[in-house]
Amino acid sequence: GSGRGRGALARPVLTKEQLDNQLDAYMSKTKGHLDAELDAYMAQTDPETND
């Protein structure tokens, strides 16, 4: 794309830490039945880094 060279746009893939931070912020206001959905979602999107 035409956005090459711009640090923020050059790295669309979030690190595990960034994902954890986003999930933490998200879950802090929407806890409940989403726990199971997120667990399943994370398990299928990033199975190799599950620990």
C-alpha positions in Angstrom: 0.0 0.0 0.0 0.9 3.7 0.0 1.4 3.7 3.8 4.8 2.0 3.7 7.4 3.6 5.9 5.1 4.8 8.6 6.0 2.8 11.7 2.4 2.5 13.1 1.0 1.3 9.8 3.9 -0.9 8.9 3.1 -3.3 11.7 -0.6 -4.4 11.5 0.0 -7.5 13.5 -0.4 -7.0 17.2 2.0 -8.6 19.7 0.6 -11.0 22.3 1.1 -8.2 24.9 -1.0 -5.7 22.9 -3.7 -8.3 22.4 -3.7 -9.1 26.1 -4.0 -5.4 26.9 -6.9 -4.9 24.5 -8.7 -8.0 25.8 -8.1 -6.9 29.4 -9.6 -3.5 28.7 -12.5 -5.0 26.7 -13.3 -7.7 29.3 -13.2 -5.1 32.2 -16.4 -3.7 30.9 -18.0 -6.7 29.3 -17.3 -9.6 31.6 -19.7 -12.6 31.6 -20.8 -15.0 28.9 -18.1 -13.6 26.5 -15.4 -15.4 28.6 -16.1 -18.7 26.9 -16.3 -17.1 23.4 -13.1 -15.3 23.8 -11.3 -18.4 25.1 -12.5 -20.3 22.0 -11.6 -17.4 19.8 -8.1 -17.0 21.1 -7.6 -20.7 21.0 -8.3 -20.9 17.3 -6.7 -17.6 16.2 -3.4 -18.2 18.1 -3.0 -21.8 19.1 0.8 -21.8 18.9 1.3 -19.1 21.6 -1.2 -20.6 24.1 0.5 -21.2 27.4 
